[in-house]
Amino acid sequence: MSYSIGQVAEKTGLSTYTLRYYEKEGLLPFVQKNASGLRVYNEDDINWLSMIECLKATGMPIKEIRQYIELYKEGDSSLSKRLELFRKRKETVAQEIEKLQKILGKVEFKIRLYEKAVEAGSLEAVSQTEEIQQLRDELFGDPNYFPEAEGKKSV
């Protein structure tokens, strides 16, 4: 099945501007043009777009995505290079997940803190409980960290 640029934009959620930009940057080297010069996309092109968006979501720059596509075009001779590229991406993503897990832990701590404060009617009353102090120490590492309880600017 073939798709126009507008149909691909609708199907992928990407703008036609983005699709043209990707093509200009060499990220869609397989897109064909019809006799009138209009782009004609197929399912493989849509799959490439999905991979491009995935790699972008990992923080990979356009330049490196283009390098991956060039490696792909080289065929089997570049398999080990492509494998290494994805191993590096995996490490980058794993580090980002670890960072986000720490952030999530702090957000969950604040939720628990404020839920208990709402129940008790006072932040100061719950900030001194053993449960909250233990969680605070685990997440923030500083036993003196508690600006809300000290009347400092809320963090």
C-alpha positions in Angstrom: 0.0 0.0 0.0 1.2 3.5 -0.7 0.6 6.7 1.2 0.9 10.4 0.4 2.9 12.7 2.7 -0.3 13.9 4.3 -1.5 10.4 5.0 1.8 9.5 6.6 1.7 12.6 8.7 -1.8 11.7 9.9 -0.8 8.0 10.4 2.4 8.8 12.4 1.5 12.1 14.1 4.5 13.8 12.5 4.0 17.0 10.6 4.6 17.2 6.8 7.4 19.7 7.7 9.1 17.0 9.9 8.8 14.4 7.2 10.3 16.7 4.6 13.1 17.7 7.0 13.9 14.0 7.7 14.1 13.4 4.0 16.4 16.4 3.5 18.6 15.2 6.3 19.0 11.8 4.7 16.9 9.9 7.2 14.4 8.6 4.6 16.6 7.5 1.7 14.2 4.9 0.5 11.1 7.1 -0.1 10.1 6.9 -3.7 8.6 9.7 -5.9 6.0 9.1 -8.5 6.0 10.4 -12.1 4.7 13.8 -10.8 7.6 14.1 -8.3 5.4 13.6 -5.3 6.6 11.4 -2.4 5.0 8.0 -2.2 5.5 6.3 1.2 5.1 2.6 1.9 4.9 0.5 5.0 8.7 0.1 5.2 9.0 3.9 5.2 6.5 4.1 8.1 8.6 1.5 9.9 11.7 3.6 9.4 9.9 6.6 10.8 9.0 4.6 13.8 12.7 3.6 14.3 13.8 7.2 13.8 11.4 8.4 16.4 12.5 5.7 18.8 16.2 6.7 18.4 15.3 10.3 18.8 13.5 9.4 22.0 16.7 7.9 23.3 18.4 11.2 22.8 20.3 10.2 19.7 21.1 13.2 17.5 20.0 13.4 13.9 23.6 13.1 12.8 24.0 9.7 14.5 20.6 8.5 13.2 21.9 9.3 9.7 25.1 7.3 10.4 22.9 4.4 11.5 21.0 4.6 8.3 24.2 4.7 6.3 25.4 1.6 8.1 22.1 -0.1 7.3 22.6 0.7 3.7 26.0 -0.9 3.7 24.4 -4.2 4.4 25.8 -7.1 6.4 29.3 -5.8 6.4 28.2 -3.2 9.1 26.3 -5.6 11.4 28.9 -5.4 14.2 28.9 -1.6 14.0 25.1 -1.5 14.2 25.2 -3.9 17.1 27.6 -1.7 19.0 25.5 1.4 18.2 22.5 -0.2 19.8 24.5 -1.5 22.8 25.6 2.1 23.5 22.0 3.3 23.1 20.8 0.7 25.5 23.3 2.0 28.1 22.2 5.5 27.6 18.6 4.6 28.0 19.4 2.5 31.1 21.2 5.5 32.7 18.2 7.7 31.9 15.8 5.2 33.4 17.9 5.1 36.6 17.9 8.9 36.8 14.1 9.0 36.2 13.6 6.3 38.9 15.4 8.5 41.4 13.2 11.5 40.4 10.1 9.3 40.6 11.1 8.2 44.1 11.4 11.8 45.2 8.0 12.7 43.7 6.4 9.7 45.4 8.0 10.8 48.7 6.5 14.2 48.3 3.1 12.7 47.6 3.3 10.5 50.7 4.5 13.5 52.8 1.7 15.8 51.7 -0.9 13.1 52.0 0.1 12.5 55.6 0.3 16.3 56.2 -3.2 16.7 54.8 -4.4 13.9 57.1 -2.7 15.4 60.2 -3.4 19.0 59.2 0.2 20.0 59.6 3.4 19.5 57.6 5.6 20.0 60.7 3.8 17.2 62.6 4.4 14.6 59.9 7.9 15.7 58.9 9.3 14.5 62.3 7.7 11.0 62.1 10.2 8.1 61.8 8.6 6.9 58.5 9.0 10.2 56.8 12.5 10.8 58.2 13.6 7.4 57.0 12.2 7.9 53.5 13.7 11.4 53.3 17.2 10.0 54.3 17.0 7.3 51.7 15.9 9.6 48.9 17.7 12.8 49.7 20.6 11.6 51.7 20.8 14.7 53.9 19.3 14.1 57.3 18.9 17.9 57.7 17.0 18.3 54.4 13.5 19.5 55.1 13.0 23.1 54.1 9.2 23.0 54.4 9.4 22.1 58.1 11.9 25.0 58.7 9.7 27.6 57.0 12.1 27.8 54.0 11.0 28.0 50.4 9.3 24.8 49.5 11.2 22.4 47.3 
